[in-house]
Amino acid sequence: MIGLILGLSLRFFVFAITTAGAIIANATSLSQLFPQAGEPQPATGQLLAMAAVAAALALDLPLRLVAFLALSYEAFPPGQLPRVAHMAKWAADHADFAFSLAFQLALPFVLAALLYNIALGVMNRTMPQLMVTFIGAPLLALGGLALLALTSTLLLTVWLEAFHHFLGAPGMTMP
């Protein structure tokens, strides 16, 4: 049961970066850039997830995972059954942290898209004969890609710091 919870909490970090990519894709009109069979996954989410895993592997992830497993024995001693209420709260805290991390990573894109759409709404009210959609949608996608190119390093740095913090203290609740 402890291994399941530890594995799930590690998986929450991948969910966080993928969810951030999905939020970014929805905010910048890049949701279905490349249609796929099966469950659709935004290309932005796949890009960020692959980059995050590659960056984690480049920064000695295997050694950190071995240390994480050693620390997990201190946090959850073997031979003792964990309290279900404690484990449920711990898992819920990690899920909550994953979603808040995802939204924090996507926040610049959400704010930029909100401001841009408000500006398009004002433009549409002042010049109703102008087809704002034909101008606005391509510029929103281009601006989203440009913002992604500018901020992807920062997004990955923030994600890696949170991930390394968790790997250093597996038994602690998330901030």
Secondary structure, DSSP 8 states (H G I E B T S, - for coil): -HHHHHHHHHHHHHHHHHHHHHHHHHHTT-TTSS--SSS---HHHHHHHHHHHHHHHHTTHHHHHHHHHHHHHHHS-TTS---HHHHHHHHHHHHHHHHHHHHHHHHHHHHHHHHHHHHHHHHHHH-TTS-HHHHHHHHHHHHHHHHHHHHHHHHHHHHHHHHHHHHH-TTS---
